[in-house]
Amino acid sequence: MGLIEVIANDRLGTKVRVKCSPDDTVGDLKKLIAAQNGTDWRKIVLKKWYTTYKDHITLGDYEINDGMSLELYYG
């Protein structure tokens, strides 16, 4: 499969765009986001509505598609 672009927005003005594979885990996505915004990846929490994404599940399993926007929180 090709790469997808995921947008993470912390609602404080920081919007991070990351290219990744649907086969990557949420933990991998967090590491890519952390590399761009300089925070520790273990402190990042990704959510969409009331769903908190778990680190060991792939983006494809969560049906995270190209251009999808996720909520970025720091925990």
All heavy atoms as a GROMACS GRO file, in nm:
protein
  600
    1MET      N    1   0.082  -0.119   0.000
    1MET     CA    2   0.000   0.000   0.000
    1MET      C    3   0.086   0.125   0.000
    1MET      O    4   0.198   0.124   0.047
    1MET     CB    5  -0.087   0.002   0.126
    1MET     CG    6  -0.217  -0.070   0.114
    1MET     SD    7  -0.325  -0.018   0.246
    1MET     CE    8  -0.446  -0.144   0.230
    2GLY      N    9   0.029   0.234  -0.048
    2GLY     CA   10   0.101   0.360  -0.050
    2GLY      C   11   0.094   0.432   0.083
    2GLY      O   12   0.032   0.387   0.178
    3LEU      N   13   0.162   0.545   0.086
    3LEU     CA   14   0.162   0.625   0.209
    3LEU      C   15   0.035   0.707   0.221
    3LEU      O   16  -0.025   0.745   0.122
    3LEU     CB   17   0.283   0.719   0.209
    3LEU     CG   18   0.420   0.653   0.218
    3LEU    CD1   19   0.529   0.759   0.211
    3LEU    CD2   20   0.434   0.573   0.345
    4ILE      N   21  -0.003   0.732   0.345
    4ILE     CA   22  -0.117   0.820   0.372
    4ILE      C   23  -0.066   0.938   0.454
    4ILE      O   24   0.039   0.930   0.518
    4ILE     CB   25  -0.229   0.746   0.449
    4ILE    CG1   26  -0.179   0.694   0.585
    4ILE    CG2   27  -0.288   0.635   0.366
    4ILE    CD1   28  -0.290   0.639   0.673
    5GLU      N   29  -0.140   1.049   0.448
    5GLU     CA   30  -0.105   1.166   0.528
    5GLU      C   31  -0.208   1.182   0.638
    5GLU      O   32  -0.328   1.186   0.612
    5GLU     CB   33  -0.102   1.291   0.441
    5GLU     CG   34  -0.057   1.414   0.516
    5GLU     CD   35  -0.046   1.536   0.427
    5GLU    OE1   36  -0.149   1.582   0.378
    5GLU    OE2   37   0.068   1.582   0.408
    6VAL      N   38  -0.159   1.189   0.763
    6VAL     CA   39  -0.245   1.206   0.879
    6VAL      C   40  -0.213   1.342   0.940
    6VAL      O   41  -0.097   1.380   0.953
    6VAL     CB   42  -0.222   1.093   0.981
    6VAL    CG1   43  -0.308   1.112   1.104
    6VAL    CG2   44  -0.251   0.957   0.918
    7ILE      N   45  -0.316   1.415   0.980
    7ILE     CA   46  -0.299   1.546   1.040
    7ILE      C   47  -0.336   1.536   1.188
    7ILE      O   48  -0.443   1.487   1.222
    7ILE     CB   49  -0.390   1.650   0.970
    7ILE    CG1   50  -0.356   1.654   0.821
    7ILE    CG2   51  -0.376   1.787   1.033
    7ILE    CD1   52  -0.470   1.693   0.733
    8ALA      N   53  -0.245   1.583   1.274
    8ALA     CA   54  -0.271   1.585   1.418
    8ALA      C   55  -0.278   1.730   1.463
    8ALA      O   56  -0.185   1.807   1.440
    8ALA     CB   57  -0.160   1.511   1.493
    9ASN      N   58  -0.389   1.766   1.526
    9ASN     CA   59  -0.412   1.904   1.568
    9ASN      C   60  -0.432   1.908   1.719
    9ASN      O   61  -0.518   1.839   1.772
    9ASN     CB   62  -0.537   1.957   1.496
    9ASN     CG   63  -0.559   2.104   1.518
    9ASN    OD1   64  -0.491   2.168   1.596
    9ASN    ND2   65  -0.657   2.157   1.448
   10ASP      N   66  -0.352   1.991   1.789
   10ASP     CA   67  -0.366   1.998   1.935
   10ASP      C   68  -0.459   2.110   1.980
   10ASP      O   69  -0.476   2.132   2.098
   10ASP     CB   70  -0.229   2.011   2.003
   10ASP     CG   71  -0.163   2.146   1.981
   10ASP    OD1   72  -0.218   2.230   1.908
   10ASP    OD2   73  -0.054   2.166   2.037
   11ARG      N   74  -0.520   2.182   1.884
   11ARG     CA   75  -0.619   2.287   1.910
   11ARG      C   76  -0.559   2.406   1.984
   11ARG      O   77  -0.630   2.489   2.037
   11ARG     CB   78  -0.740   2.231   1.984
   11ARG     CG   79  -0.805   2.119   1.903
   11ARG     CD   80  -0.891   2.032   1.987
   11ARG     NE   81  -1.029   2.076   1.979
   11ARG     CZ   82  -1.123   2.034   2.061
   11ARG    NH1   83  -1.094   1.949   2.155
   11ARG    NH2   84  -1.246   2.076   2.048
   12LEU      N   85  -0.426   2.411   1.990
   12LEU     CA   86  -0.356   2.527   2.046
   12LEU      C   87  -0.276   2.598   1.937
   12LEU      O   88  -0.188   2.677   1.967
   12LEU     CB   89  -0.261   2.483   2.159
   12LEU     CG   90  -0.327   2.418   2.280
   12LEU    CD1   91  -0.222   2.360   2.373
   12LEU    CD2   92  -0.413   2.519   2.353
   13GLY      N   93  -0.305   2.563   1.814
   13GLY     CA   94  -0.236   2.626   1.702
   13GLY      C   95  -0.134   2.536   1.636
   13GLY      O   96  -0.080   2.570   1.532
   14THR      N   97  -0.104   2.422   1.695
   14THR     CA   98  -0.007   2.330   1.637
   14THR      C   99  -0.078   2.224   1.555
   14THR      O  100  -0.163   2.152   1.606
   14THR     CB  101   0.076   2.260   1.747
   14THR    OG1  102   0.137   2.359   1.828
   14THR    CG2  103   0.183   2.172   1.685
   15LYS      N  104  -0.044   2.220   1.425
   15LYS     CA  105  -0.101   2.120   1.336
   15LYS      C  106   0.016   2.047   1.271
   15LYS      O  107   0.099   2.110   1.207
   15LYS     CB  108  -0.188   2.188   1.231
   15LYS     CG  109  -0.277   2.093   1.155
   15LYS     CD  110  -0.360   2.168   1.054
   15LYS     CE  111  -0.491   2.208   1.114
   15LYS     NZ  112  -0.587   2.255   1.014
   16VAL      N  113   0.024   1.918   1.292
   16VAL     CA  114   0.136   1.838   1.242
   16VAL      C  115   0.085   1.745   1.132
   16VAL      O  116  -0.011   1.672   1.153
   16VAL     CB  117   0.201   1.756   1.356
   16VAL    CG1  118   0.317   1.673   1.304
   16VAL    CG2  119   0.245   1.846   1.469
   17ARG      N  120   0.151   1.750   1.014
   17ARG     CA  121   0.117   1.660   0.904
   17ARG      C  122   0.225   1.554   0.895
   17ARG      O  123   0.343   1.585   0.889
   17ARG     CB  124   0.112   1.736   0.772
   17ARG     CG  125  -0.002   1.833   0.764
   17ARG     CD  126   0.007   1.914   0.635
   17ARG     NE  127  -0.108   2.001   0.624
   17ARG     CZ  128  -0.219   1.969   0.560
   17ARG    NH1  129  -0.230   1.852   0.501
   17ARG    NH2  130  -0.319   2.054   0.555
   18VAL      N  131   0.184   1.427   0.893
   18VAL     CA  132   0.278   1.315   0.894
   18VAL      C  133   0.242   1.218   0.783
   18VAL      O  134   0.126   1.182   0.766
   18VAL     CB  135   0.275   1.243   1.031
   18VAL    CG1  136   0.369   1.125   1.032
   18VAL    CG2  137   0.310   1.338   1.143
   19LYS      N  138   0.342   1.175   0.707
   19LYS     CA  139   0.323   1.069   0.607
   19LYS      C  140   0.359   0.937   0.672
   19LYS      O  141   0.465   0.923   0.734
   19LYS     CB  142   0.416   1.092   0.488
   19LYS     CG  143   0.382   1.215   0.408
   19LYS     CD  144   0.299   1.180   0.290
   19LYS     CE  145   0.288   1.300   0.200
   19LYS     NZ  146   0.173   1.291   0.115
   20CYS      N  147   0.270   0.839   0.660
   20CYS     CA  148   0.295   0.707   0.719
   20CYS      C  149   0.220   0.601   0.638
   20CYS      O  150   0.145   0.633   0.547
   20CYS     CB  151   0.253   0.705   0.865
   20CYS     SG  152   0.086   0.765   0.892
   21SER      N  153   0.243   0.478   0.674
   21SER     CA  154   0.180   0.366   0.606
   21SER      C  155   0.059   0.318   0.687
   21SER      O  156   0.060   0.326   0.810
   21SER     CB  157   0.281   0.252   0.594
   21SER     OG  158   0.218   0.133   0.554
   22PRO      N  159  -0.045   0.268   0.621
   22PRO     CA  160  -0.159   0.212   0.696
   22PRO      C  161  -0.119   0.092   0.782
   22PRO      O  162  -0.190   0.056   0.875
   22PRO     CB  163  -0.256   0.168   0.586
   22PRO     CG  164  -0.217   0.246   0.466
   22PRO     CD  165  -0.070   0.271   0.477
   23ASP      N  166  -0.004   0.031   0.750
   23ASP     CA  167   0.044  -0.083   0.829
   23ASP      C  168   0.119  -0.040   0.954
   23ASP      O  169   0.151  -0.124   1.039
   23ASP     CB  170   0.136  -0.171   0.743
   23ASP     CG  171   0.062  -0.230   0.624
   23ASP    OD1  172  -0.059  -0.257   0.637
   23ASP    OD2  173   0.125  -0.249   0.518
   24ASP      N  174   0.149   0.090   0.969
   24ASP     CA  175   0.216   0.140   1.089
   24ASP      C  176   0.120   0.134   1.208
   24ASP      O  177   0.000   0.148   1.192
   24ASP     CB  178   0.261   0.285   1.070
   24ASP     CG  179   0.378   0.298   0.974
   24ASP    OD1  180   0.442   0.196   0.943
   24ASP    OD2  181   0.405   0.412   0.931
   25THR      N  182   0.178   0.117   1.326
   25THR     CA  183   0.095   0.118   1.447
   25THR      C  184   0.074   0.263   1.492
   25THR      O  185   0.142   0.354   1.446
   25THR     CB  186   0.162   0.039   1.560
   25THR    OG1  187   0.284   0.104   1.596
   25THR    CG2  188   0.187  -0.105   1.520
   26VAL      N  189  -0.018   0.281   1.583
   26VAL     CA  190  -0.042   0.414   1.641
   26VAL      C  191   0.084   0.460   1.714
   26VAL      O  192   0.118   0.579   1.711
   26VAL     CB  193  -0.165   0.411   1.734
   26VAL    CG1  194  -0.182   0.542   1.807
   26VAL    CG2  195  -0.291   0.379   1.654
   27GLY      N  196   0.156   0.368   1.777
   27GLY     CA  197   0.283   0.403   1.842
   27GLY      C  198   0.385   0.458   1.744
   27GLY      O  199   0.456   0.555   1.775
   28ASP      N  200   0.392   0.399   1.624
   28ASP     CA  201   0.482   0.451   1.520
   28ASP      C  202   0.442   0.592   1.479
   28ASP      O  203   0.527   0.679   1.461
   28ASP     CB  204   0.479   0.360   1.396
   28ASP     CG  205   0.533   0.221   1.424
   28ASP    OD1  206   0.613   0.206   1.518
   28ASP    OD2  207   0.494   0.127   1.352
   29LEU      N  208   0.312   0.615   1.465
   29LEU     CA  209   0.261   0.747   1.429
   29LEU      C  210   0.297   0.849   1.537
   29LEU      O  211   0.340   0.961   1.505
   29LEU     CB  212   0.110   0.742   1.409
   29LEU     CG  213   0.040   0.875   1.379
   29LEU    CD1  214   0.093   0.937   1.251
   29LEU    CD2  215  -0.110   0.855   1.370
   30LYS      N  216   0.285   0.811   1.663
   30LYS     CA  217   0.320   0.901   1.772
   30LYS      C  218   0.468   0.939   1.766
   30LYS      O  219   0.505   1.054   1.793
   30LYS     CB  220   0.290   0.836   1.908
   30LYS     CG  221   0.144   0.831   1.941
   30LYS     CD  222   0.127   0.769   2.079
   30LYS     CE  223  -0.018   0.758   2.119
   30LYS     NZ  224  -0.031   0.700   2.254
   31LYS      N  225   0.554   0.844   1.731
   31LYS     CA  226   0.698   0.872   1.722
   31LYS      C  227   0.726   0.970   1.609
   31LYS      O  228   0.811   1.058   1.622
   31LYS     CB  229   0.775   0.742   1.702
   31LYS     CG  230   0.776   0.656   1.827
   31LYS     CD  231   0.841   0.521   1.802
   31LYS     CE  232   0.825   0.432   1.924
   31LYS     NZ  233   0.866   0.295   1.900
   32LEU      N  234   0.655   0.958   1.497
   32LEU     CA  235   0.672   1.051   1.386
   32LEU      C  236   0.625   1.191   1.424
   32LEU      O  237   0.688   1.291   1.390
   32LEU     CB  238   0.596   1.002   1.262
   32LEU     CG  239   0.649   0.874   1.198
   32LEU    CD1  240   0.551   0.823   1.093
   32LEU    CD2  241   0.785   0.899   1.136
   33ILE      N  242   0.513   1.198   1.495
   33ILE     CA  243   0.462   1.329   1.541
   33ILE      C  244   0.560   1.391   1.641
   33ILE      O  245   0.591   1.510   1.633
   33ILE     CB  246   0.322   1.312   1.604
   33ILE    CG1  247   0.221   1.273   1.497
   33ILE    CG2  248   0.279   1.440   1.674
   33ILE    CD1  249   0.086   1.230   1.550
   34ALA      N  250   0.612   1.310   1.734
   34ALA     CA  251   0.706   1.360   1.834
   34ALA      C  252   0.834   1.413   1.770
   34ALA      O  253   0.891   1.512   1.816
   34ALA     CB  254   0.738   1.249   1.934
   35ALA      N  255   0.878   1.349   1.661
   35ALA     CA  256   0.998   1.395   1.592
   35ALA      C  257   0.976   1.533   1.531
   35ALA      O  258   1.070   1.612   1.521
   35ALA     CB  259   1.037   1.294   1.484
   36GLN      N  260   0.854   1.563   1.492
   36GLN     CA  261   0.826   1.693   1.431
   36GLN      C  262   0.802   1.803   1.532
   36GLN      O  263   0.841   1.917   1.510
   36GLN     CB  264   0.705   1.683   1.337
   36GLN     CG  265   0.739   1.621   1.205
   36GLN     CD  266   0.634   1.650   1.100
   36GLN    OE1  267   0.557   1.743   1.111
   36GLN    NE2  268   0.633   1.569   0.997
   37ASN      N  269   0.735   1.772   1.643
   37ASN     CA  270   0.705   1.881   1.736
   37ASN      C  271   0.790   1.881   1.862
   37ASN      O  272   0.773   1.966   1.949
   37ASN     CB  273   0.555   1.886   1.770
   37ASN     CG  274   0.507   1.773   1.856
   37ASN    OD1  275   0.584   1.688   1.896
   37ASN    ND2  276   0.378   1.772   1.885
   38GLY      N  277   0.884   1.787   1.875
   38GLY     CA  278   0.983   1.792   1.981
   38GLY      C  279   0.937   1.746   2.118
   38GLY      O  280   1.003   1.774   2.217
   39THR      N  281   0.826   1.674   2.126
   39THR     CA  282   0.781   1.622   2.256
   39THR      C  283   0.815   1.474   2.266
   39THR      O  284   0.847   1.409   2.167
   39THR     CB  285   0.629   1.640   2.274
   39THR    OG1  286   0.563   1.573   2.168
   39THR    CG2  287   0.590   1.785   2.274
   40ASP      N  288   0.805   1.421   2.386
   40ASP     CA  289   0.827   1.279   2.409
   40ASP      C  290   0.705   1.202   2.356
   40ASP      O  291   0.592   1.235   2.391
   40ASP     CB  292   0.846   1.253   2.558
   40ASP     CG  293   0.878   1.108   2.589
   40ASP    OD1  294   0.906   1.031   2.496
   40ASP    OD2  295   0.874   1.071   2.708
   41TRP      N  296   0.728   1.101   2.274
   41TRP     CA  297   0.617   1.029   2.210
   41TRP      C  298   0.529   0.958   2.312
   41TRP      O  299   0.411   0.936   2.288
   41TRP     CB  300   0.668   0.932   2.104
   41TRP     CG  301   0.737   0.810   2.157
   41TRP    CD1  302   0.868   0.796   2.186
   41TRP    CD2  303   0.677   0.684   2.189
   41TRP    NE1  304   0.894   0.671   2.232
   41TRP    CE2  305   0.779   0.599   2.236
   41TRP    CE3  306   0.546   0.635   2.181
   41TRP    CZ2  307   0.754   0.468   2.275
   41TRP    CZ3  308   0.523   0.504   2.221
   41TRP    CH2  309   0.627   0.423   2.268
   42ARG      N  310   0.585   0.925   2.430
   42ARG     CA  311   0.506   0.856   2.532
   42ARG      C  312   0.403   0.948   2.598
   42ARG      O  313   0.310   0.900   2.662
   42ARG     CB  314   0.598   0.795   2.637
   42ARG     CG  315   0.680   0.678   2.581
   42ARG     CD  316   0.778   0.627   2.683
   42ARG     NE  317   0.889   0.720   2.701
   42ARG     CZ  318   1.007   0.706   2.641
   42ARG    NH1  319   1.030   0.606   2.562
   42ARG    NH2  320   1.102   0.795   2.661
   43LYS      N  321   0.421   1.080   2.583
   43LYS     CA  322   0.326   1.175   2.642
   43LYS      C  323   0.213   1.212   2.547
   43LYS      O  324   0.120   1.281   2.584
   43LYS     CB  325   0.400   1.303   2.684
   43LYS     CG  326   0.498   1.281   2.796
   43LYS     CD  327   0.554   1.412   2.845
   43LYS     CE  328   0.661   1.392   2.948
   43LYS     NZ  329   0.610   1.362   3.079
   44ILE      N  330   0.221   1.165   2.423
   44ILE     CA  331   0.120   1.199   2.322
   44ILE      C  332   0.000   1.104   2.334
   44ILE      O  333   0.017   0.983   2.346
   44ILE     CB  334   0.180   1.192   2.181
   44ILE    CG1  335   0.283   1.304   2.164
   44ILE    CG2  336   0.073   1.200   2.074
   44ILE    CD1  337   0.356   1.300   2.032
   45VAL      N  338  -0.119   1.162   2.331
   45VAL     CA  339  -0.244   1.086   2.329
   45VAL      C  340  -0.321   1.128   2.205
   45VAL      O  341  -0.344   1.247   2.183
   45VAL     CB  342  -0.329   1.115   2.456
   45VAL    CG1  343  -0.459   1.037   2.451
   45VAL    CG2  344  -0.251   1.084   2.582
   46LEU      N  345  -0.356   1.030   2.120
   46LEU     CA  346  -0.432   1.059   1.998
   46LEU      C  347  -0.576   1.014   2.016
   46LEU      O  348  -0.601   0.902   2.059
   46LEU     CB  349  -0.370   0.987   1.878
   46LEU     CG  350  -0.230   1.034   1.838
   46LEU    CD1  351  -0.174   0.946   1.728
   46LEU    CD2  352  -0.233   1.179   1.793
   47LYS      N  353  -0.668   1.103   1.981
   47LYS     CA  354  -0.811   1.074   1.996
   47LYS      C  355  -0.885   1.120   1.872
   47LYS      O  356  -0.839   1.205   1.798
   47LYS     CB  357  -0.870   1.147   2.116
   47LYS     CG  358  -0.819   1.102   2.250
   47LYS     CD  359  -0.890   1.176   2.360
   47LYS     CE  360  -0.839   1.134   2.497
   47LYS     NZ  361  -0.913   1.200   2.604
   48LYS      N  362  -1.002   1.064   1.854
   48LYS     CA  363  -1.100   1.111   1.755
   48LYS      C  364  -1.236   1.094   1.821
   48LYS      O  365  -1.274   0.982   1.854
   48LYS     CB  366  -1.089   1.029   1.626
   48LYS     CG  367  -1.180   1.074   1.516
   48LYS     CD  368  -1.130   1.201   1.453
   48LYS     CE  369  -1.212   1.235   1.332
   48LYS     NZ  370  -1.158   1.347   1.259
   49TRP      N  371  -1.305   1.203   1.842
   49TRP     CA  372  -1.429   1.204   1.920
   49TRP      C  373  -1.401   1.145   2.056
   49TRP      O  374  -1.322   1.199   2.131
   49TRP     CB  375  -1.541   1.132   1.847
   49TRP     CG  376  -1.580   1.204   1.722
   49TRP    CD1  377  -1.537   1.176   1.595
   49TRP    CD2  378  -1.664   1.318   1.709
   49TRP    NE1  379  -1.589   1.266   1.506
   49TRP    CE2  380  -1.670   1.354   1.574
   49TRP    CE3  381  -1.737   1.393   1.801
   49TRP    CZ2  382  -1.743   1.461   1.528
   49TRP    CZ3  383  -1.811   1.500   1.755
   49TRP    CH2  384  -1.814   1.532   1.620
   50TYR      N  385  -1.462   1.031   2.090
   50TYR     CA  386  -1.440   0.972   2.223
   50TYR      C  387  -1.352   0.848   2.218
   50TYR      O  388  -1.342   0.776   2.315
   50TYR     CB  389  -1.575   0.939   2.288
   50TYR     CG  390  -1.656   1.064   2.313
   50TYR    CD1  391  -1.763   1.097   2.233
   50TYR    CD2  392  -1.621   1.151   2.416
   50TYR    CE1  393  -1.836   1.213   2.255
   50TYR    CE2  394  -1.693   1.266   2.439
   50TYR     CZ  395  -1.801   1.297   2.359
   50TYR     OH  396  -1.871   1.411   2.382
   51THR      N  397  -1.290   0.823   2.104
   51THR     CA  398  -1.203   0.707   2.089
   51THR      C  399  -1.059   0.747   2.116
   51THR      O  400  -1.006   0.837   2.052
   51THR     CB  401  -1.213   0.650   1.946
   51THR    OG1  402  -1.349   0.619   1.918
   51THR    CG2  403  -1.128   0.527   1.930
   52THR      N  404  -0.995   0.681   2.213
   52THR     CA  405  -0.852   0.699   2.237
   52THR      C  406  -0.780   0.583   2.170
   52THR      O  407  -0.808   0.467   2.197
   52THR     CB  408  -0.822   0.699   2.389
   52THR    OG1  409  -0.896   0.804   2.450
   52THR    CG2  410  -0.674   0.720   2.414
   53TYR      N  411  -0.687   0.617   2.080
   53TYR     CA  412  -0.618   0.514   2.002
   53TYR      C  413  -0.507   0.449   2.083
   53TYR      O  414  -0.427   0.516   2.146
   53TYR     CB  415  -0.563   0.575   1.873
   53TYR     CG  416  -0.672   0.624   1.780
   53TYR    CD1  417  -0.686   0.758   1.750
   53TYR    CD2  418  -0.762   0.535   1.724
   53TYR    CE1  419  -0.787   0.802   1.666
   53TYR    CE2  420  -0.863   0.578   1.640
   53TYR     CZ  421  -0.875   0.711   1.612
   53TYR     OH  422  -0.975   0.755   1.529
   54LYS      N  423  -0.501   0.316   2.076
   54LYS     CA  424  -0.401   0.238   2.150
   54LYS      C  425  -0.278   0.215   2.063
   54LYS      O  426  -0.288   0.197   1.942
   54LYS     CB  427  -0.461   0.104   2.193
   54LYS     CG  428  -0.576   0.121   2.292
   54LYS     CD  429  -0.627  -0.013   2.338
   54LYS     CE  430  -0.734  -0.008   2.442
   54LYS     NZ  431  -0.809   0.112   2.463
   55ASP      N  432  -0.160   0.214   2.128
   55ASP     CA  433  -0.031   0.213   2.057
   55ASP      C  434  -0.006   0.091   1.970
   55ASP      O  435   0.061   0.100   1.869
   55ASP     CB  436   0.084   0.225   2.158
   55ASP     CG  437   0.093   0.364   2.218
   55ASP    OD1  438   0.023   0.455   2.171
   55ASP    OD2  439   0.171   0.380   2.314
   56HIS      N  440  -0.056  -0.025   2.007
   56HIS     CA  441  -0.018  -0.150   1.939
   56HIS      C  442  -0.108  -0.184   1.819
   56HIS      O  443  -0.081  -0.282   1.749
   56HIS     CB  444  -0.017  -0.265   2.039
   56HIS     CG  445  -0.153  -0.295   2.097
   56HIS    ND1  446  -0.208  -0.217   2.197
   56HIS    CD2  447  -0.244  -0.390   2.068
   56HIS    CE1  448  -0.328  -0.265   2.226
   56HIS    NE2  449  -0.351  -0.371   2.151
   57ILE      N  450  -0.211  -0.106   1.792
   57ILE     CA  451  -0.303  -0.135   1.683
   57ILE      C  452  -0.266  -0.052   1.560
   57ILE      O  453  -0.227   0.064   1.572
   57ILE     CB  454  -0.449  -0.109   1.729
   57ILE    CG1  455  -0.480  -0.200   1.847
   57ILE    CG2  456  -0.547  -0.131   1.615
   57ILE    CD1  457  -0.616  -0.181   1.908
   58THR      N  458  -0.279  -0.111   1.441
   58THR     CA  459  -0.237  -0.041   1.319
   58THR      C  460  -0.340   0.064   1.277
   58THR      O  461  -0.457   0.059   1.314
   58THR     CB  462  -0.217  -0.139   1.201
   58THR    OG1  463  -0.342  -0.196   1.167
   58THR    CG2  464  -0.116  -0.248   1.236
   59LEU      N  465  -0.292   0.158   1.198
   59LEU     CA  466  -0.379   0.264   1.148
   59LEU      C  467  -0.488   0.206   1.057
   59LEU      O  468  -0.602   0.252   1.060
   59LEU     CB  469  -0.296   0.367   1.070
   59LEU     CG  470  -0.184   0.434   1.149
   59LEU    CD1  471  -0.107   0.531   1.059
   59LEU    CD2  472  -0.235   0.503   1.272
   60GLY      N  473  -0.453   0.105   0.980
   60GLY     CA  474  -0.550   0.040   0.893
   60GLY      C  475  -0.662  -0.027   0.970
   60GLY      O  476  -0.779  -0.023   0.930
   61ASP      N  477  -0.629  -0.087   1.085
   61ASP     CA  478  -0.730  -0.151   1.168
   61ASP      C  479  -0.828  -0.048   1.226
   61ASP      O  480  -0.945  -0.078   1.245
   61ASP     CB  481  -0.666  -0.231   1.281
   61ASP     CG  482  -0.596  -0.357   1.232
   61ASP    OD1  483  -0.626  -0.400   1.118
   61ASP    OD2  484  -0.512  -0.411   1.305
   62TYR      N  485  -0.777   0.071   1.255
   62TYR     CA  486  -0.863   0.179   1.304
   62TYR      C  487  -0.934   0.253   1.190
   62TYR      O  488  -1.009   0.345   1.216
   62TYR     CB  489  -0.782   0.280   1.384
   62TYR     CG  490  -0.765   0.246   1.530
   62TYR    CD1  491  -0.640   0.239   1.588
   62TYR    CD2  492  -0.875   0.224   1.612
   62TYR    CE1  493  -0.624   0.211   1.723
   62TYR    CE2  494  -0.861   0.195   1.746
   62TYR     CZ  495  -0.735   0.189   1.801
   62TYR     OH  496  -0.720   0.160   1.934
   63GLU      N  497  -0.906   0.213   1.066
   63GLU     CA  498  -0.962   0.277   0.947
   63GLU      C  499  -0.926   0.425   0.941
   63GLU      O  500  -1.008   0.510   0.906
   63GLU     CB  501  -1.113   0.256   0.940
   63GLU     CG  502  -1.150   0.111   0.924
   63GLU     CD  503  -1.300   0.086   0.913
   63GLU    OE1  504  -1.378   0.184   0.915
   63GLU    OE2  505  -1.338  -0.031   0.902
   64ILE      N  506  -0.800   0.455   0.976
   64ILE     CA  507  -0.746   0.590   0.961
   64ILE      C  508  -0.697   0.601   0.817
   64ILE      O  509  -0.608   0.528   0.775
   64ILE     CB  510  -0.634   0.616   1.062
   64ILE    CG1  511  -0.691   0.610   1.204
   64ILE    CG2  512  -0.565   0.748   1.035
   64ILE    CD1  513  -0.588   0.621   1.313
   65ASN      N  514  -0.758   0.693   0.741
   65ASN     CA  515  -0.733   0.704   0.598
   65ASN      C  516  -0.654   0.830   0.565
   65ASN      O  517  -0.628   0.913   0.651
   65ASN     CB  518  -0.868   0.706   0.523
   65ASN     CG  519  -0.948   0.581   0.551
   65ASN    OD1  520  -0.895   0.471   0.547
   65ASN    ND2  521  -1.076   0.598   0.580
   66ASP      N  522  -0.620   0.843   0.437
   66ASP     CA  523  -0.544   0.957   0.388
   66ASP      C  524  -0.620   1.087   0.413
   66ASP      O  525  -0.739   1.097   0.384
   66ASP     CB  526  -0.516   0.940   0.239
   66ASP     CG  527  -0.419   1.044   0.187
   66ASP    OD1  528  -0.328   1.083   0.261
   66ASP    OD2  529  -0.435   1.086   0.072
   67GLY      N  530  -0.551   1.185   0.471
   67GLY     CA  531  -0.612   1.315   0.496
   67GLY      C  532  -0.692   1.324   0.624
   67GLY      O  533  -0.749   1.429   0.654
   68MET      N  534  -0.696   1.218   0.701
   68MET     CA  535  -0.776   1.219   0.824
   68MET      C  536  -0.709   1.304   0.931
   68MET      O  537  -0.588   1.308   0.943
   68MET     CB  538  -0.793   1.076   0.874
   68MET     CG  539  -0.896   1.060   0.981
   68MET     SD  540  -0.941   0.886   0.993
   68MET     CE  541  -1.034   0.891   1.143
   69SER      N  542  -0.792   1.372   1.009
   69SER     CA  543  -0.742   1.459   1.114
   69SER      C  544  -0.771   1.396   1.250
   69SER      O  545  -0.881   1.347   1.275
   69SER     CB  546  -0.813   1.595   1.103
   69SER     OG  547  -0.755   1.687   1.190
   70LEU      N  548  -0.669   1.396   1.337
   70LEU     CA  549  -0.681   1.339   1.472
   70LEU      C  550  -0.658   1.449   1.575
   70LEU      O  551  -0.590   1.547   1.548
   70LEU     CB  552  -0.578   1.228   1.493
   70LEU     CG  553  -0.584   1.109   1.398
   70LEU    CD1  554  -0.471   1.013   1.427
   70LEU    CD2  555  -0.717   1.038   1.409
   71GLU      N  556  -0.715   1.431   1.693
   71GLU     CA  557  -0.695   1.525   1.802
   71GLU      C  558  -0.570   1.485   1.879
   71GLU      O  559  -0.553   1.369   1.917
   71GLU     CB  560  -0.816   1.523   1.894
   71GLU     CG  561  -0.944   1.564   1.824
   71GLU     CD  562  -1.069   1.520   1.899
   71GLU    OE1  563  -1.059   1.485   2.019
   71GLU    OE2  564  -1.176   1.517   1.836
   72LEU      N  565  -0.483   1.583   1.903
   72LEU     CA  566  -0.355   1.559   1.968
   72LEU      C  567  -0.359   1.617   2.110
   72LEU      O  568  -0.384   1.736   2.128
   72LEU     CB  569  -0.244   1.625   1.887
   72LEU     CG  570  -0.102   1.625   1.939
   72LEU    CD1  571  -0.050   1.483   1.956
   72LEU    CD2  572  -0.012   1.702   1.843
   73TYR      N  573  -0.339   1.530   2.209
   73TYR     CA  574  -0.337   1.573   2.349
   73TYR      C  575  -0.205   1.530   2.411
   73TYR      O  576  -0.137   1.439   2.361
   73TYR     CB  577  -0.451   1.508   2.428
   73TYR     CG  578  -0.589   1.550   2.381
   73TYR    CD1  579  -0.658   1.474   2.289
   73TYR    CD2  580  -0.648   1.667   2.428
   73TYR    CE1  581  -0.784   1.513   2.244
   73TYR    CE2  582  -0.774   1.707   2.385
   73TYR     CZ  583  -0.840   1.630   2.293
   73TYR     OH  584  -0.964   1.668   2.249
   74TYR      N  585  -0.169   1.594   2.520
   74TYR     CA  586  -0.047   1.560   2.593
   74TYR      C  587  -0.085   1.509   2.731
   74TYR      O  588  -0.152   1.580   2.806
   74TYR     CB  589   0.046   1.681   2.603
   74TYR     CG  590   0.078   1.741   2.468
   74TYR    CD1  591   0.015   1.856   2.423
   74TYR    CD2  592   0.170   1.679   2.384
   74TYR    CE1  593   0.043   1.909   2.299
   74TYR    CE2  594   0.198   1.732   2.259
   74TYR     CZ  595   0.135   1.846   2.217
   74TYR     OH  596   0.163   1.897   2.093
   75GLY      N  597  -0.047   1.384   2.762
   75GLY     CA  598  -0.090   1.324   2.887
   75GLY      C  599   0.022   1.295   2.983
   75GLY      O  600   0.134   1.294   2.957
   0.00000   0.00000   0.00000
